[in-house]
Amino acid sequence: MIGYYLIAGIMFIVGMLVSNKLKSKMTEYSQVGLSNRLTGKEIAEKMLKDNGIYDVQVVSTPGFLSDHYNPENKTVNLSPDVYEGRSVTSSAVAAHECGHAVQHATQYSMLQMRSKMVPAVKIGSTLSQWVILAGVGMMGFGGGNQTILLVGILLFSITTIFSLVTLPVEYDASNRALAWLENGQILQPDEHNMAEDALKWAARTYVVAAISSVATLLYYILIFMNRSNNDDRN
């Protein structure tokens, strides 16, 4: 399992660097006030209205960077700083989350796919590591250990696929947000550039997560194949 810890360590460091950069960007742009003086709540409500969406509520949710769209109760949940803020950060985050609401309203295929995967992902993320550890631990005993490892790999692959599906969902939401902010002339050109930069760094956190998941999955597959090859030779 040394390879696993090496991969996990590298991706943890990369993830931490990207996350810190994101927080730095969000903090920096939160100090830049909008010329239009609109709050994140007002930005969100206007974007929803401009897209003909009237059944989604914009609410405040506790936490830092806790912003999200909930398709189950149709709410755009904004952290206090975003909900009440009048900054580049608040406008970018609010518009991005509304981008998910627009995806939901227009039945964006990748969002629908991701939503359908959630129940399976909950099972896979809960059980995969334990099953894989059991399979690897039993390798020295032969017999059914390969089957156990394979089951663990299949469970883990669900979370990997989910992380890959998440990428186009997040990038599309940001693209919708930035297009609306530009076409509606909500932000000044320099403000728009900062909003785009902030959303790019936010998207990179999902890229790192996807790469980490793929690398880990490939490592588990390699373990399985090596064991199979050893059994064939024996």
N, C-alpha and C positions, 0 to 999 in steps of 0.2 A: 504493500500500500504506500510505499515511499513516493512512487510516481504521482499518486493521488494528492498527497500532501504538498508535493512540489507544485503541481498545477494549481491547487487551491491557494497556496501561498502567493504565487505569482499573480493570479487573478484578484486575490484580495488586495494586494498592493496597488495594482492598476485601478481596481474599482474604487479604492480609497482616494487615490489621486484625482480621478475623474469626479468623484463625489465632492471632494474638497473644492475642486475648481468650480463645480456647479454652485455650491453654496457661496463661494466667493463672488461669482458673477451675479447671483441673485441678490446678494447683499449690496454689491456695488450699484446695480441698477435700481435697487429699491430706494436709493438716495437721489435718483433722478426724477424730479416731479414732471408730470405730464402738462403740456401746455393747455390741454382741454379741461384739466382738473376733474376728469371723471374718475370715480372709484372703480375698483375691480367689480363690484356688484353691478354698477351701472354699465360698465363695459359688457359684462356677461349678458345682462338683460337686453341690451341693444343688439348684440350679436344674435341672440335667440330670436328676437322680434324680426330682425332683418332677414332671417332665414325661415320665417313663417312658423316658428315653434312657440306655442303658447301654453303647452301643458308641462313645461319643465320649470321647476322652482329653483331659484338661486338662494342658497343658505350658507351660513357661516359654520365652520367645523373647527374644533380645537386642534392645535398642533402646528409645527413648522413644516412646510412642504407636504402637508397632508391633503392637498387639493386633489379632488377626483370627481368623476361623473359616475353616478349610480343609476344604471339602467333599470333596476328593479322598481325604484320609487320615483324615477325621473327627477333627480335633483343634481344640480351642479353645486358641489360642496367646496367652498373656498376657505382657506385658513384665514384667521383674523386679519393678518397683515395684508393679505390679498383682497379680502372682502372690503375692508375699509380703506385700503391704500390708494393713493393717487399717483403711482409711480410706473415706470416702464415695466418693472417686474410684475406688478399687480395686473397690468393690462395684458402682458404676454401670457401669464399663467391662466387668467380668467378666460381669455380667448381660446387658449389651448383646450381647456376643459369643456368649453362650449363646442369645440371642434368634435369632441366625442359625442356630444348631444346631437350634433348635426349628422354624424355618422349613424347614430341610432335611428334618427328620424328618416334618413334616406336608405336605411337597411344596407349599410356598407357591408359587403360580404365578409371581409376579414374580421370585422368586429363581431359579426354574427357567429363566425367560426370560433373565435376566441371565447365568446360567451358560452357556447355549447360545450367547450372543453373544460370549463371550470370545475364541474363535479369530478371528472376523471383526474384532473390535475390535483385536486385536494387529496384524493386517494393516493396517487402516485408520489406526491411530495412527502406524504406522511409515512408511507411504507417502503419506498424504494431503497433508501439508505440501509435500513435494517435488514431487508431481504438480501441486498448485495453483500453486506458484511457477513451474513450467515452463509451465503454461497461461497465467498472467498475463504472464510474460516473453515469450511468443511472440505476444502480442496484436497487436503492430505488424506481424507478418508475414502475418496472415490465415490462411485455410485451416483446418487441423485444430486450431488452438489452442483453439477453443471446446470441442471434444470433449475435449481433454485437461483443460481446466478443469472441465468437467462431471464427468468421471471422478473428479477430485480432490475435488469437492464431494460426490459420492456416497460416497466413502471417508470423508470427514470426517463426513458425516451419521451414519455408523454409530457413531462415538464420541459424537456428540451424543445419539443415541437411548439409548445405553448410560448416559450420565450422567443422563438423565431417568428411565430404568428404575431406576437406583440409588436415587433419592429415596424411593419408597415402600418399597423393601427396607430402607433404613436407618431410616426413621421407624417402620416396623412392628416392627423388631427392638427399638428403644428402647421402644415402647409395650408390647411383650411383657415386656421387662425390668422396666419400672416397675410394670406390673400385678402381676407375680409378687412383686416386692419389697414392694408394698403389701398384697396379699392374704395373703401368707405372713407378714406382720408382721416382715419381716427387719430393717427400719429403723424408727427412731423418726420421727415426722412431720417434724421439722426436718431430719433426715438425708435423708429421702425428697425433700423440697423441693430440697435442694442437689444430689442425684443427678439430679433432673429438670432442673435448671438446667444442669448439666454436659452432659447428653446433648442438650439443646436446642442448645447452642453447637456441639457436635460435628456435629449434623445440618446446621447452617447452613453449614458448610464445603462440604458436598455441594451445597447450594442455590447457593452462589456459583459453584462449578465448573460446574453445569448452566446457570446464566444466562450465564456467560462463553462456554460452548460454543455455546449457541443464538445469542447475539449475533454471534459470529464466523461461524457458518454463514450467518446472514442477510446479513452483510456480503459473503460470497463469492457468495451467490446474487444480490445486488444488482449486483455486478461483472459477473456472467454476463449478467443481464438487460439491463444498460446496453449491453454489447457487442453483444448480439443486436439491440437496437433500432437501434443505429448501423449495423449491417450491413443491416438492413431498409431504412433510409433511403437507404443507398448503392445 
